Amino acid sequence: MYKILFPESNNDFIKAAATLLKGQGVCDPILEESDMSIAGKKLSEGLADGMVAGIDFSSRDVILACRDQVGVAGQTDPSEKKTFSSLFVADFPDGRRYIISDGATCKNPTAEQLADIVILVYEAAVKILDETPRIAMLSFSTFGSGGKDPSMDKIAETIKLVRECNPDILIDGEMQLDAAVNERIGKKKAPHGSKVAGRANVLITPDINSGNILYKSLEQFAGAKLAGPILLGFKKPVSDLSRGSTAEDIIFTTECLVKLI
């Protein structure tokens, strides 16, 4: 079993989740009470295969520990700028599963950063989803219906960069949420025969505001079960839990996290 570090062992939800995770054979939990810097260093030294934190620590604490202690994947020089990101997994009662990004790390990404985010999320989605990732770039507009806007230009440039990097990735946009996930609406608003519209299972939002609002809306209003945020782009997989997480949320997040190891 993979070893997962939980550096907030005094939290009752963490204790309950760890017991169940161990009993269900999901992982071998390592419970400690330490600050994020120490926890990040231990993870980088190989004490564990991944880490689940953030139920008491702030997102800033967790992300900085990942950046400074765990390290950014592919970074050969600390001054080198590399994009890191996050995703949420949303499971609905009817069995649908969506991946959402980025609602936790990159505030207002450039086209180049958005392309990096898409590729990071795609690589994770291949492991988390039971079907081919179909990526929709979300917007207030669907294929030009909103007129001209810089945000739409950024999405078009993002898609171009992603396709240049990996032409096999199924990605399309810009599109509104209903056109992305509702097959009837997708066919109506995307008459060109998009392979993504109406069938998207990976939703990329244009900035952290829209991403954060979307995932919390799905959880609070639509009854979705959420895992994450799971941080992407670091040398080891780490989840930055919402501070409102329950034991059930922690279990689900850990189940998704171990798929990335």
C-alpha positions in Angstrom: 0.0 0.0 0.0 1.1 3.5 -0.7 2.1 5.6 2.3 0.2 8.9 2.7 1.3 11.5 5.1 -1.3 13.3 7.2 0.4 16.2 9.1 -2.8 17.3 11.0 -3.2 14.2 13.1 -5.0 16.0 16.0 -8.0 16.7 13.8 -10.9 14.4 14.5 -11.9 14.1 10.9 -8.4 13.1 9.9 -8.3 10.5 12.6 -11.6 9.0 11.5 -10.7 9.0 7.8 -7.2 7.5 8.5 -8.8 4.6 10.4 -11.2 3.8 7.5 -8.6 4.3 4.8 -6.3 1.8 6.6 -9.2 -0.7 7.1 -10.3 -0.4 3.5 -6.8 -1.0 2.1 -6.7 2.4 0.3 -3.4 3.5 1.8 -1.1 3.2 4.8 -1.7 6.5 6.7 1.2 8.2 8.5 -0.3 10.4 11.1 1.9 13.2 12.5 1.3 16.7 14.0 3.9 19.0 12.4 4.1 22.3 10.5 3.8 22.2 6.7 7.4 23.0 6.1 8.6 20.0 8.1 5.9 17.8 6.5 6.9 18.9 3.0 10.5 18.1 3.7 9.7 14.6 5.0 7.6 14.0 1.9 10.5 15.1 -0.3 12.9 12.8 1.6 10.7 9.8 0.8 8.9 9.2 4.1 5.7 8.9 2.2 4.4 8.6 -1.4 1.9 11.5 -1.1 0.4 13.9 1.4 -3.1 15.0 2.4 -3.2 18.3 4.3 -5.1 21.6 4.5 -8.0 20.9 6.8 -6.4 23.2 9.4 -3.5 24.7 7.5 -4.3 27.4 4.9 -4.0 26.8 1.2 -1.1 29.2 1.2 0.7 27.1 3.8 0.2 23.9 1.8 1.2 25.3 -1.6 4.3 27.1 -0.3 5.4 23.9 1.4 5.0 22.0 -1.9 6.8 24.7 -3.9 9.7 25.2 -1.4 10.1 21.7 0.1 8.6 19.1 -2.2 9.7 20.9 -5.4 8.1 21.7 -8.7 8.3 18.8 -11.3 10.7 19.6 -14.2 12.3 22.5 -12.4 16.1 22.4 -12.6 16.7 25.9 -11.1 14.7 27.5 -8.3 14.4 30.7 -10.3 12.9 28.9 -13.3 9.1 29.6 -13.6 7.0 26.5 -13.9 3.2 26.3 -13.8 1.5 24.3 -11.0 -2.2 23.9 -10.7 -5.0 21.9 -9.0 -8.1 19.9 -9.8 -11.3 18.9 -8.1 -13.1 15.6 -8.7 -16.9 15.9 -8.6 -19.1 12.8 -8.3 -22.8 13.1 -8.7 -25.5 10.8 -7.3 -26.4 9.7 -10.8 -22.9 8.3 -11.4 -21.5 11.2 -13.5 -17.9 12.3 -12.7 -16.3 15.6 -13.7 -12.9 17.1 -13.2 -12.7 20.8 -12.6 -9.6 23.1 -12.8 -8.3 25.5 -11.7 -10.1 26.7 -8.6 -7.3 26.9 -6.1 -3.9 28.0 -7.3 -3.5 30.1 -10.5 -5.4 33.3 -10.1 -5.5 34.7 -13.6 -3.5 32.5 -15.9 -2.0 33.6 -19.2 -2.7 31.5 -22.3 0.6 29.7 -21.8 -0.2 29.0 -18.2 -3.7 27.8 -19.1 -2.1 25.4 -21.7 0.2 24.1 -19.0 -2.8 23.6 -16.7 -4.7 21.7 -19.4 -1.8 19.4 -19.9 -1.3 18.8 -16.2 -5.0 18.1 -15.7 -5.2 15.9 -18.8 -2.4 13.7 -17.5 -4.2 13.3 -14.2 -7.6 12.8 -15.7 -6.3 9.8 -17.7 -5.7 8.1 -14.3 -8.8 9.3 -12.5 -11.5 8.9 -15.1 -12.8 5.6 -16.4 -13.2 7.1 -19.9 -11.3 9.3 -22.3 -10.9 12.9 -21.0 -12.9 15.4 -23.1 -11.8 18.9 -22.1 -14.1 22.0 -22.4 -12.7 25.5 -22.0 -15.5 27.3 -20.2 -16.6 30.8 -20.9 -19.6 33.1 -21.0 -19.6 32.5 -24.7 -20.0 29.5 -27.0 -17.9 29.5 -30.2 -18.1 33.2 -30.7 -21.7 33.8 -29.5 -20.5 36.5 -27.1 -18.9 38.7 -29.7 -15.3 39.7 -29.2 -13.5 39.6 -25.9 -9.9 39.2 -24.7 -10.9 36.2 -22.6 -12.1 34.4 -25.7 -8.8 35.2 -27.6 -6.9 33.7 -24.6 -8.9 30.5 -24.8 -8.3 30.2 -28.6 -4.6 30.6 -28.0 -4.6 28.1 -25.2 -6.3 25.5 -27.4 -3.8 26.1 -30.2 -0.8 25.6 -27.7 -2.3 22.4 -26.3 -2.9 20.9 -29.7 0.6 21.8 -30.8 1.9 20.0 -27.7 -0.4 17.0 -27.9 -2.8 16.8 -30.9 -4.4 13.7 -29.4 -6.0 15.6 -26.5 -9.7 16.1 -27.1 -10.2 19.8 -26.3 -12.7 22.4 -27.6 -14.1 25.8 -26.8 -14.8 28.4 -25.8 -18.1 27.2 -24.6 -20.7 27.8 -21.9 -21.2 25.3 -19.2 -24.5 24.0 -20.5 -23.1 23.5 -24.0 -20.2 21.6 -22.4 -22.2 19.0 -20.4 -25.7 18.9 -21.9 -25.8 16.8 -25.2 -28.9 18.5 -26.6 -27.6 22.0 -26.0 -24.1 21.0 -27.1 -25.4 19.8 -30.5 -27.5 23.0 -30.9 -24.7 25.4 -30.0 -21.9 23.5 -31.7 -23.3 22.5 -35.1 -19.8 21.9 -36.4 -19.7 18.4 -34.8 -17.5 19.0 -31.8 -16.3 15.9 -30.1 -16.4 17.7 -26.7 -19.5 19.8 -26.7 -22.3 18.2 -24.7 -20.0 15.3 -23.6 -17.2 17.1 -21.6 -16.0 15.5 -18.5 -13.1 17.9 -17.8 -14.0 21.5 -17.2 -11.3 24.2 -17.4 -12.4 27.6 -16.0 -10.8 30.8 -17.2 -9.5 31.9 -13.7 -9.5 31.0 -10.0 -12.7 33.0 -9.3 -14.9 31.1 -11.6 -13.2 27.8 -10.8 -13.7 28.2 -7.0 -17.3 29.4 -7.4 -18.1 26.5 -9.7 -16.8 23.7 -7.5 -18.3 25.1 -4.3 -21.7 25.6 -6.1 -21.7 21.9 -7.2 -21.0 20.8 -3.7 -23.4 23.2 -1.9 -26.3 23.3 -4.4 -26.1 20.2 -6.5 -25.2 17.6 -3.9 -21.9 16.6 -5.6 -19.2 14.8 -3.6 -16.0 16.7 -4.0 -12.4 15.5 -3.8 -9.6 18.1 -3.7 -8.1 20.4 -4.4 -5.4 18.0 -5.5 -2.3 19.9 -6.4 -0.6 19.2 -9.8 2.8 19.9 -11.1 4.8 19.0 -8.0 7.3 16.2 -7.6 4.9 14.3 -5.3 1.1 14.3 -5.3 -0.4 16.4 -2.5 -4.0 17.4 -1.7 -4.8 20.7 -0.2 -8.1 19.9 1.6 -10.9 22.4 2.0 -11.0 23.5 5.6 -14.7 22.5 5.6 -13.9 18.9 4.7 -15.5 16.0 6.5 -14.1 12.5 7.0 -16.0 11.4 3.9 -14.4 14.1 1.9 -10.9 13.2 3.1 -11.4 9.5 2.2 -12.6 10.4 -1.3 -9.8 12.9 -1.8 -7.2 10.2 -0.7 -8.8 7.6 -3.0 -8.3 10.0 -6.0 -4.8 11.1 -4.8 -3.4 7.5 -4.8 -4.4 7.1 -8.4 -1.8 9.7 -9.3 1.1 8.0 -7.6 
